[in-house]
């Protein structure tokens, strides 16, 4: 029998990539422990009785929103009081079968805590943070579920968050003590730290978009803004990675979905990164672009104003401001020297704050302190 102490690493599923990266961070920071992976999706899907009952609960609770297209069934399924309680019961049963030094949970969709076991949470959002977006109130789920969500933060020994706006929300919206919230930030998922070379041409007029959710990420706005940019910069080029919209505009290349390890060349070719999103809990792609020493054009939503400091490492516009977006892009294309300066400042921010090494130090230091 293994004599090492154990850590329960609890995640919704293996994807997104950050779940795997953070698992590796915890392994590295606590090498004398064995990591036991607990996948919530797998726990539930092994129980067809729970799946059936929760399907009925989802329909009863959200059928109007689902039929109207305001909510997707597969997302609403995980936001019923019934599934919340079942997940908590199954996780606590699992933790009771082992002797864990602590548990560590990715994201705040469920309560992975168990009485008597120190529990740590790492998240990039709260549900009530949606109220700070346009039409955010329409995006909310059941008030009964939101009341249960409050217990996620209050039951945690410490809540690690990626941005200040989420830290404020946990304290303000969920009445969680401020000393239980730690701003840990996040790092880049794609390996782009060495993409800047001495031969990189800052005069290139190459705009890069990386995102899967075309409409939510502001893709249509970027296309309209790019049409305006072309009037002044006919040699400008737009590359779209992730999403795959059907477009008929000049100087535009649609790449579609790519694995993280294939992104490096597109960051290398780009001169400006642009993601005019309407809603963004955090936005790892911004960290990737900053790590790649790119100036950023983005919108004032969510955590972005903390990542992109207007006039320091990029430009910010209001969501939906197509002319403002075009002006910001043209300004950077007009001034390669300023673009280069903004890109270097972006990179410096990742060195100081937005790297997994920096996040690891926050985890290690604060978890050890809490356990003592």
ABEGO torsion letter per residue (X at the ends): XBABBBBBBBBABAOBAAAAAAAAAAAAABAABBBBBBBAAAAAAABAAAAAAAAAAAAAAAAAAAAAGABBAAAAAAABAAAAAAAAAAAAAAAAABBBABBBBBEBABBABBBGBBBBBBBABBAAAAAABBGAAAABBBAAAAAAAAAAAAABABBBBABAAAAAAAAAAAGBBAAABBBAEBBBABBAAAABBAABBAABBBBBBBEABAAAAGAAAAAAAAAAAAAABAABBBBBBGBBBBBBBBGBBBAEBBBAAAAAAAAAABABBBBBBABBAAGAAAAAAAAAGBBBBBBBBEAAAAABBBGAAEBBBBBGBAAAAAAAAAAAAABAAAAAAAAAAAAAAAAAABBAAAAAAAAAAAAAAAAX
